[in-house]
Amino acid sequence: MTDLAPSRRTAARRASDQVSQDPARSGRASLATSDRLQDEAPLGVDARRVRWTVDGRLVLDDVDATAPPGAVSGLLGPNGAGKSTLLRLVAGVQRPDGGRVHLVGGPVPEPGQGLGQEQGEPHVRTEDLLAMPRRRRARLLALVEQDAATDLPLTVLDAVLLGRTPHRGLLAGDSDDDRAVAAAALERAGAADLAGRLVGTLSGGERQRVHLARALAQEPRVLLLDEPTNHLDVAAQLATMSLVRSLAAQGVTVLAALHDLTLAAQACDHVVVLAPGTDGGRVVAAGPVEEVLVPEVLDPVYGVRTTVLRHPSTGRPVLTFEPA
Ligand SMILES: Nc1ncnc2c1ncn2[C@@H]1O[C@H](COP(=O)(O)OP(=O)(O)OP(=O)(O)O)[C@@H](O)[C@H]1O
């Protein structure tokens, strides 16, 4: 097994040194700002033959799913297909009954291919996410859950500062650096004006931005998002997907469960389609947007008739649906 984060601290220190030497720069290089992460090759996610059963019912059946490094991947599928479950399994919030989830420090092999290491190709470095100590996993990967509510009387700023926990000593308080990262994360998530509010008093859309800011403050290399736009107005949806694209440009790997297939077509590089079945959710298609978001794949999965149009300025697919 190879350590996939060899120089994070060095990179962060070098970045903060650069900031302190350059008064024109207002933040440090981190996910909270839009500076590119330094010395850090993006990490992919490779889930193989993942199974999960609850109350004797198979929810995910031998699911193979990948998120290529530094790409935005959409996890798609109808209600109940198992998208949130798969994200929670990848994040280590729940344990699968079978299969494995690896971080991959090189090109992610296609399902059906072995991992490079097994084939004697040492350039593909992997690390078992499920066996990883919790704290280390939290430094590498963040999950923003759907409708994550809290009853704790926390201010927004304190909630976002919780994202710094994996990066500091067990008994250490918030440092100036933690507070700077949290403030920049709030700014980047469009939630800076909420910093002093109690989280419990926020609207659904406001809360969603705050949870995203908490995840940014965590400075993960892999960001898992469960329906990140479901409470957002149209401008906020665009802002969120544009933020997701800029995170990927910084080298963050994003895997996002999405219901809006046109939004997925505009923002994703890669998509994975899960379909529910009587014997558990399965992946029915995965690959580039242009190959997967087509009527042949979507119609049977969603039980609709899909038409693929073209966006007048981006040329990317715009999908419309009619009853089957
Ligand atoms: N803790 C649990 N106990 C019982 N059933 C569960 C549990 N977690 C998930 N399920 C079931 O597993 C299936 C998949 O749920 P999941 O939330 O992963 O689907 P989803 O694709 O995210 O759905 P949606 O699009 O509606 O959010 C559903 O039938 C759900 O009821």
The ligand as a MOL file (V3000), in Angstrom:
LIG
                    3D

  0  0  0     0  0            999 V3000
M  V30 BEGIN CTAB
M  V30 COUNTS 31 33 0 0 0
M  V30 BEGIN ATOM
M  V30 1 N -31.0620 2.3810 6.8410 0
M  V30 2 C -31.9170 1.8640 5.9690 0
M  V30 3 N -32.8910 1.0300 6.3570 0
M  V30 4 C -33.7640 0.4960 5.4730 0
M  V30 5 N -33.7380 0.7480 4.1480 0
M  V30 6 C -32.7850 1.5690 3.7050 0
M  V30 7 C -31.8230 2.1760 4.5670 0
M  V30 8 N -31.0040 2.9450 3.8270 0
M  V30 9 C -31.4340 2.8420 2.5490 0
M  V30 10 N -32.5050 2.0080 2.4820 0
M  V30 11 C -33.2340 1.6420 1.2840 0
M  V30 12 O -32.2650 1.4020 0.2730 0
M  V30 13 C -32.7520 1.8420 -0.9960 0
M  V30 14 C -31.7530 2.8170 -1.5800 0
M  V30 15 O -31.7970 4.0260 -0.8400 0
M  V30 16 P -30.9240 5.2890 -1.2230 0
M  V30 17 O -31.2970 6.3690 -0.2710 0
M  V30 18 O -29.5290 4.8720 -1.3020 0
M  V30 19 O -31.4630 5.5880 -2.6820 0
M  V30 20 P -31.2440 6.8820 -3.5870 0
M  V30 21 O -30.8970 6.4010 -4.9370 0
M  V30 22 O -30.2950 7.8080 -2.9430 0
M  V30 23 O -32.6970 7.4810 -3.5840 0
M  V30 24 P -33.2420 8.9970 -3.7390 0
M  V30 25 O -32.9760 9.4010 -5.1500 0
M  V30 26 O -34.7110 8.8330 -3.4670 0
M  V30 27 O -32.5510 9.8570 -2.7180 0
M  V30 28 C -34.1230 2.4550 -0.7510 0
M  V30 29 O -35.1000 1.4920 -1.0640 0
M  V30 30 C -34.1010 2.7620 0.7350 0
M  V30 31 O -35.3970 2.7130 1.2640 0
M  V30 END ATOM
M  V30 BEGIN BOND
M  V30 1 1 1 2
M  V30 2 1 2 3
M  V30 3 2 2 7
M  V30 4 2 3 4
M  V30 5 1 4 5
M  V30 6 2 5 6
M  V30 7 1 6 7
M  V30 8 1 6 10
M  V30 9 1 7 8
M  V30 10 2 8 9
M  V30 11 1 9 10
M  V30 12 1 10 11
M  V30 13 1 11 12
M  V30 14 1 11 30
M  V30 15 1 12 13
M  V30 16 1 13 14
M  V30 17 1 13 28
M  V30 18 1 14 15
M  V30 19 1 15 16
M  V30 20 2 16 17
M  V30 21 1 16 18
M  V30 22 1 16 19
M  V30 23 1 19 20
M  V30 24 2 20 21
M  V30 25 1 20 22
M  V30 26 1 20 23
M  V30 27 1 23 24
M  V30 28 2 24 25
M  V30 29 1 24 26
M  V30 30 1 24 27
M  V30 31 1 28 29
M  V30 32 1 28 30
M  V30 33 1 30 31
M  V30 END BOND
M  V30 END CTAB
M  END
